[in-house]
Amino acid sequence: MLYSKPPVSIPDQITKLKARGLAFGDEALAIHCLSNISYYRLRAYTYPFQDNTQPNHPFTVPVTFEQIIELYVFDRKLRSMVFDAMEKIEIAIRTQIIHQWAMPHGSHWQLNETLFRDVNRFHSQIVSYKQKSAAQTKRLLSITRTPIPNLLIHHHG
């Protein structure tokens, strides 16, 4: 597939954004930001302020590059907080599942086929897990230059 858009230098990106109506308070900051955050990544944050039915995507409301960066930073921080909270919730739920099943059924309850409604499905999932685990271990061992002890293979094999 051929792409028709040529690469655009950072100064030219700024020129293009200015031509579309985006204001810049500090071009040095803009150069720094565009050197670290892709022009196309920032596009998602400029989109609501532009007429995207027009080929040159003119800005329809007064907005500055610095305001776009503020939106980007807010979104990055919010995403980080959400993922942090999701991780804590996931770990808490997993811990409760493990605890609630391990106490009455032992530490390796997940290997006890009598605890599952569909024994055939249980067996096929165990086989699938072992195959995937072995393939991943083999792949990891093939790409590393330092020998890795066969702890995973011995423990899970």
N, C-alpha and C positions, 0 to 999 in steps of 0.2 A: 504494500500500500504506500503510495506516495503522498506526502503532505505538501500542501501548497504554501504554508506559512514559513517564511525564513526566520532564523533566530534573530532576536532583537537585542541590541546592547542595552545596558542599564540606562545610560543617558537617553537613548532613543525611547525606552519604555516611559521614562519621565516625560519626554516631549509628547509622546502619544497620549498619555493620561492628561496632560495639560490641554492638548488640543480637544480633548473630549469634555473638558470643563472641570477637571479636578484641580483644586487649589493646593499649593505646597507652601508651607510655612518655613520649612528647613530642608533644602535640597540635599544637604550633606547627610541628614538623617535618612532621607528617602533612599539615597545611594546605599547607605549602610543596610537599611532594611531590605531593599531589593537584592542586595548581595547575599542575604541570609534567608530570605523568605521568597520563594518563587513568585514571580509576577502572576502566574496562573493560579497559584494557591491564594493569593490576595484577591483574585478575581471574584471568588465566592462572596467576599465581603463588600465589593463594590457593586455587585449585581443589583441589589435593591434600589440603588440610587441612580440607575441608568435606564435609558429607554433601550431595552434589549431587542426591540423589533427593528431597530435601525442598524444598518451594517457597521457603523462606526461607534455604536453604543454610547451616545452622548449622556453626560450626567444631567439629570433633570431637576435636581435639588442642590443647593449649595452644600458642599461637603469638602473636607480637606483630607489630604493623605494621612495626616496625623490622626484624624478621627477614624479612618479606615484601620490604621494600626491599633488604635485603642480597641476597636471591635475585635480585631484578631487576637489581641492579648487577653481580652475578656473571655473570648471563646476558648482559648487555650487553657486559661485558668479554670474555667467552668468544667471543661472536659476532664482536666486533671482531677478536680474534686469529685466529679461523678464517677470516674474510674476508680478512684481511691475508695469511695463509699461502696461501689459494686464489689470490689475485691474483699472488703471487710464482710459484707453481707454473704458473699459466696463462701468464704472461709467459715463463717459462723454456721451457715446451713449445712455445709459438708461435715463440720465437726459434730453437729447435733445428729445428723444421719448416722455417722460412724458410731457415735456414743450410744445412741438408742438401739442400734443393731448389735454392737459388740458386747454390750453388757449381758443381754440374755443369750447370745449365740456364739460368743467367743471372738477373738481378735481377727480371725480370717473368715468371718461370716459370709463375705462376698463369694467365697469358693464353695459354699454349701448349697448344692443343687436343690435340696429339699425346701429351701426358703423361697424358691422361685416358682411361680405359677406354671410357666412354660419351660419344662426341662430341656426340650429340643432347642429352643431359642437360647437358653442359658449355655448349652454346650457349643452351639455355633458361635456365640459371642466370645466365649473363652478361647476357642480355636482362632477366631479372627484376631482377638487381642494378642495372642501369642505369636501369630504370624506377623502382624504389624510391628510388634515389639522386636522380634528377631530381625526383621528387615531394617528397621530403624537403627538397631544396634550395629548391624553389619555395615550400613551406610556410614554411620559415625566412625566406626573403626577404620573404614577404608579412606576417610578423608583426613584423619589425624596423623600427624607425624610422630607423636609420642604414644607409645603403647599405653593402653588403658587396661587396668585390671579387669578381668572377666566377672566382676562382682554382679553386674546387671544380668549377665547371661546365667550365672550360677544361681542367683537369688530368684529370678523370674522365669528362667528357662524351664 
